[in-house]
Amino acid sequence: MQPKFIAISEIIIKRIKEGELMPGDKVPSENELISTYKISNTTARKCLLNIESRGYARRIKGKGTFVLNRTVEHQLVRTLGSISSTRKGFNESLIAEGYTPKNIIIEKNILNDGISSDIMGKHYIIDGAVLKIRQLRYADDILMKDETRYISLKLCPKIDRLSSEISYFKTYEAQYKLKISDIKQTLSVDILDPSSALNNFEVEKQIPIFVLDSAIVCESEQVIEIERSFYRGDKYKFAINAHPEYNLNYSFNPDK
């Protein structure tokens, strides 16, 4: 008969293999394992160490144990309609999956006349001064995402003075006390040509890219943020959360 910590490890690993726990998700903590399986602290600790030693997860001191990315060719998996995924942000998600993130800001300025975007057939507007910040997002020195955010300075004054390493979503909630009521997302696909002005990925041949347009809306129906980002299609997979924490909305246009 196998030790109890091995048996419980196999249950957790099965959840990872079946996609119930995605890369970057937090696996049950020691206390949760103790409560669920009625085991000792030692057994719970052995369980987590076993999962980590077999390459399925990684412990981050002070934060917990997170599922590592084991997909073919190390494609990153991102979940649409997931409030927890959005809240974690790019850097935290990569670190949890075992990558080293790096950000390079290529544009940061204030637009005094606001910004607007069409998402899911609706016009979203941020009035007044807007922070525009465009960053190149890397994982282990590979450019993964070309990200542009437009953030309301009316709702988030002086956010332009904060580090770009932050999770903006967490900052809206924690520092500016904004209650997020909705996130609208549209995902489309395109082909990036090496000669394109958009080719910050520095590829020498055509590659597919995902184009994500999104708007974050607070309870007052004001738009906090509009985002338009390009993801390397050969490095990403997108999943859909059918049971979001909030009533998130998304659409996917494969023909755009």
WOWO-V258612 format. One record per run of one state. SS is the DSSP state (a for helix, b for strand, c for the rest). FROM is the first residue (numbers start at 1). TO is the last residue. If there is no record, write none. Layout:
BEGIN
ss=SS from=FROM to=TO
ss=SS from=FROM to=TO
END
This chain:
BEGIN
ss=c from=1 to=3
ss=a from=4 to=17
ss=c from=18 to=25
ss=b from=26 to=26
ss=c from=27 to=29
ss=a from=30 to=37
ss=c from=38 to=40
ss=a from=41 to=53
ss=c from=54 to=56
ss=b from=57 to=60
ss=c from=61 to=63
ss=b from=64 to=67
ss=c from=68 to=71
ss=a from=72 to=74
ss=c from=75 to=75
ss=b from=76 to=80
ss=c from=81 to=82
ss=a from=83 to=96
ss=c from=97 to=100
ss=b from=101 to=111
ss=c from=112 to=114
ss=b from=115 to=119
ss=c from=120 to=121
ss=b from=122 to=126
ss=c from=127 to=129
ss=b from=130 to=139
ss=c from=140 to=141
ss=b from=142 to=152
ss=c from=153 to=158
ss=a from=159 to=161
ss=c from=162 to=167
ss=a from=168 to=174
ss=c from=175 to=179
ss=b from=180 to=192
ss=c from=193 to=206
ss=b from=207 to=218
ss=c from=219 to=222
ss=b from=223 to=232
ss=c from=233 to=235
ss=b from=236 to=240
ss=c from=241 to=248
ss=b from=249 to=253
ss=c from=254 to=256
END
